Amino acid sequence: MDFTRQQVLFHRIHQHELDRRVSDAAELAVFSLGVQDNTSGSALLSLAARLASPSTDEFTVTWSVRGAPHLHRAGELKAFARALWPWSDADARARASRPKVDDMVAALRHIATAMRSIVTKPMTKGDVSKALTPLAPKQTIEACRSCQTEHVSDPIFRLGALPAGLRILPEEKTVTFERIHGWPGVPRKTAGFDELVHRYLTLHGPAGPSEVAGYFGTTTREVKKRWPKEGLVEVTVEGQPAWLPEGVEIADAEPPDVRLLPPTDPYLQARDRDLLLPDKAAQKDIFRVLGRRGAILVDGEIAGSWQGRVVSGKRFEVTATPYRPLPDLLPEAQILAQAKGLADASVKSD
């Protein structure tokens, strides 16, 4: 079957439950891969785009996919750690951005084991790093300009947190870790990556190995070696090959009128950005390396970007950058304000 770009986008929006048809946060489909968060609490705003009454209280925060902070269902973290464990040195080097390190899987296992032994009580990232450096393999240590010292490479440190069974305490202003109780230990081998591929394709499909590789921070070559041999159906999107899990049908659903998606929202994590947003200038605006902006979703298309800030401690101000004429954004801005515990909202254009 050949699907159009619009069919795929409408399908993904439906899969992401942006029509607010789900009432319980724990049941949201996006938690099959976790919901990325950052210091501005973007995960809460992602939930507000999907729920009438969003809350992040019942979820566990840790560094997981690509070493980024994600909210997960606590009961799924052990399986996630096994599924995300690198299956080869080449895979581990790609995820850690360290192409010249030998025995990368062994080095990562050493790091994760040491991190688990160090964190016997809540500890800040800085304290963990200081204690970890003397125990770490030399090839994982690098000079750091910002702190004028040497320590374990930040990408490697981040990749070690989940297999070490560490979670982040969300109430602390500084990144602070504590142990996840009942942790079975650092994974011995990868188990369950096929399931993660199916989950990605369920949310972001139809797609292929290059998109899956980009999402998980590895190479297309490595993903092709692990591409599931069963359970997928090959289709085409605008004539290009792509895959869907068996039983997942392209949903014939209308998108919501307006949604304000925060930076790092799950919908924006799809790696086929040319399909998601064909305009190159708009891509540069939304997907900035620093200072990423949220997306204004209108009738299934990204019609602008936005930034938010809290004014006087009580009002959430949305500044919109339109790519075309926009409808009234205030009702959605008010939903985000309410999620953040603020009394009011306003919208302006730059």
N, C-alpha and C positions, 0 to 999 in steps of 0.2 A: 504494500500500500504506500502511496505517496501522499504526504501531508504538506499543507501550506504553512508558511510561517505563522499566520494568524491562528490556525488551528492549534499549533503547538503552544503558542503563548496562552491562549484561552485555556487549554488543557492544563498547563503548568499552574496558572492562577487558581484553577479549581483544585488541583492536587495540593496546593499550598493553603487551601481553606481560607483564602482572603475574602470570601463572602460571609465570614463570621457565622458559619453554620454549626460550629463546635462550641460547646459551653464550658468544657473542662480542659484546662491547659495541659494536663497530663495526657490527654487523648489526641493532641495536635500531631499531625503527620510529620511536621518538621522536626520533632524530637527524635525521629528515627535516625537522624544524623547529628542532632544537637543544634542549639541555637547560639551563634556567636555573640559574644558580649564585649563591651569595652568599658572604659572608665566613665563614660557618660550614660551608662545604663541602656545601651541600644537594644539589648535583648527584651527588656520590658516594653519598649516601643514596638518591637516586632510582634510581641504577643498582643499588644493593643490593636494592631492592624488586623488581628484574627479573632479576637475575643471581646465580648462585651465587658467582662470584668477580669482584666489580666493581673496575674501575680506570678512572681518568680520564686516565692518562698519555698516551694516543695522540691526544688531542683538543686543539683550539686554542680558547682562550678569547678572546672579544672582546665588545664591546657591539654587539648586533645588534637583535633584535626588541624594539621599544619602547625602545631604548637601554639595555636591561638586559643584564648579563653572561650569556652563553650559551656552552656547550661545543658545538663543531661539528666535523664531519669536515673536516680541513684542505683536502681537495681540492674541497670544495663552496663555499668562502667567496667565490670570485670570482662564481659564479652567484648566490649569496645577495645579494651587494652590488648586483648589477644588479636582482634581483627586488624588493629592498626600497627601491630608489631611488624617491623620490616622483615621481608622474607629473603633478602640477599644484601650483601654489602653494597651493591650498586643502588638498590632501593634506599637503603639507609643513608648513603652519601647524598643522594638527591634530596631526601627529606631534610637533611641537616645542612644542605648547601656546603658540603665539604667534599669536593670531588677527589682530593688527593689523600684522604685518610684511609689507611689500610685497616682491615679487620673492624669495620665500622659497627657491625652488629655486636661484636664482642665488646667494643668500647662503650656502646650504648647500654648494654646489659650491666657492665661494670658501673657506669654512672647511675643508672636507676637503682641498683642494689645499694650503692653508697648513699644515695639520697634517702632511701627508706630507712637506713640505719641511723642517719643523722637526725631526721625529724621525729623525735620522740615526744615533742610537745609543740604547740604552735610556734612557728619561726618565720621571720621575714625572709623574703627572697635573698636579701643581702647577706643575712646570717647563714643561710643554707649554702650560698655560693662560697662564702669565706671558708666554711668547714669542708666543703666538697673539693675545693681546688687541690689541697695536698694529697687527696686520695685518688684523683682522677688520672687517667692515662695522659701522658705528655702530649700526644697528638690532638687531644681535645681542648687543650689550653691555648689561649691567645691573649695578646695584649689588648687592653681596653683604654682608649683615649679618655673617655668621659670620667672614669674612676681612677685613672692613673695607676693601674695595677694589671696583673694577669689573672685570669679566671677561666672557667670552662666556657666555651663558646655558647652564646645565648641560644641559638637554635638547638644545639645539643641538650642544653639544660632544659629547655622547654619540652623537647621530645621525651626526656626522662621522667617528667612529672607523673604522667598517667600510669605507665608501667610500674613506677615506684609506689603507686597506690596513694597519691597525695591529692588533696582537694584544696581549693582556695577559699578562705573565709571571706565572704562577700561584705561583711560588716566592717572590715578593716580598710583603712585608707591606703595603706601600703600593702603590696602583695604579700600575703601571709599564708603559709601552708600548714596543714595538719594531716595526720594519717587518716585514711579511710579504714575503718575497723573491719576485720575479717578478710583482709586482702590475701589472696593465694600466693603472692610472690610475683616476681618479674616473669613474663611469659617466656616459655622455652622455645616456642615457635609460633608462626602466624596461624591463626585459626579463625575462619569466618570472613575473610575479605570478600569472598563471593557475595555474601549477604550485603556487605556495604555497597558493592557495585549495584546490586538489585535495588537497594534503597535510594542510591543516587539517581538511577534511571527512572524510578517511580516518581520522584519529585521533579527531576530536571530533564527527563527524557522527552522524546527520543534523543539520544546522544551516543557518543562512541568512546573508545579508549582514550583519546587525547583529552576530552573533557573530564573524564574520570581521573586521569593522571593529574591534570591541573588542579582539580579540587583537593586531592589528597597530597599534593606536593611532591609527586614523584615524576618519573618520565613515562612517556607513551610506550617506549620499548619495554619497560618493566611491566606495565599494566597489560600489555598484549600477551606477555608470558603467562599472566594470571587470569586472563579473560575467561569468564565462566563458559564452560562447554555445554551447559544445559540451562534451561529456564529462561532464555532470551529469544526474542523474535526480531529478525532484521526487517526494517522498513526503510523508507527514504523520506527525507525532508527537503522539499524543493529540489528533488533529484539526487540528493546526497545520502549515502548510506548512514543509518543510525539504528539504535536498538532500544527495545522496550522489554520489560519483564513480561513473561507469559501471563495472560489474564488481565493485564493493564490495558484498557482501551482508551483511546483519545476521547476525552470527555466533551460532550456537546453541551457546553454551558456558557452562559453570558457572564462576562466579568463585572465586578462592581464598578460603580460610576467613578469613585475617587478613593484612593488610599495613599497615605503618606508613609512610605517605607523608609526606615532609618538606614544609615550606613551599616553595612555588614548584614542586612536583612537576608534571611535564607533565600528568598526569591532572587536576589541580586548575586548570589554565590554561584549561579550557573556559569560555566566556563566558556560557553559559546556566545560571547558578548556581541559578535556581529549579528547574530540572530536576535538577541535580546534587545539590542539598541544599534541599528545599522549606522546611524550618523556618527562619524568619527569625532567630531567636535563635542557632541553630547557625551560620548564615551569618556573623553578626556575630562569632562566636567564631573561626571558621576564617579568614575573609577580612578580618582587621584591617588597617588602613592601616599601623600600626606594630606590631611584635612579632607578626607572623603566626605561626600555629601549624600544625603538621602535622595530617593527618587519619588517623583510625583506620578503615580500610576492613574491614568485616566482612560476609562473604557478599554483597558487591556494594553495600552501603550504607555511607555515612559514619556511624559509630556513636559517634564521639567525637573529641576533639582531643588533641594531645599536645605536650609540649615535652621537649627533651633537654639534658642538660649532662654534662660530664666531671667526675667526682669523683676527687680525689686522683691525677689523671693516669693512671688505669688502669681506671676503671669508668664505663660509660655509663648514666646514670640517666634513665629515662623517667617523666615525670609525666603521667598520663592524666586527662582530663576526660570522663567517660562521658556520653553522651546516653541510654543504655539499658544494661542489664547487658552486660558485656564478657567474652569468653573470655580464656584465658591469653595475655597479650601477651609473656611473657618470651622464648619462642623467637625471635620477630621482633626483639625488643630486642637479643638476643645477636647476631643477624645484622648489625644496624647497628653494634654495638660492634666486631665483628670487622672490618667494612669500615673503621672508623676506626682500626684497629690497637690496640684496647683488649682487655684480658684478660677483662673481666667485664661484666655488665649487671644492672640491677635495674629494677623497675617499682613505682610507687606511684600512688595516686589522690589528686587534690586535692579 
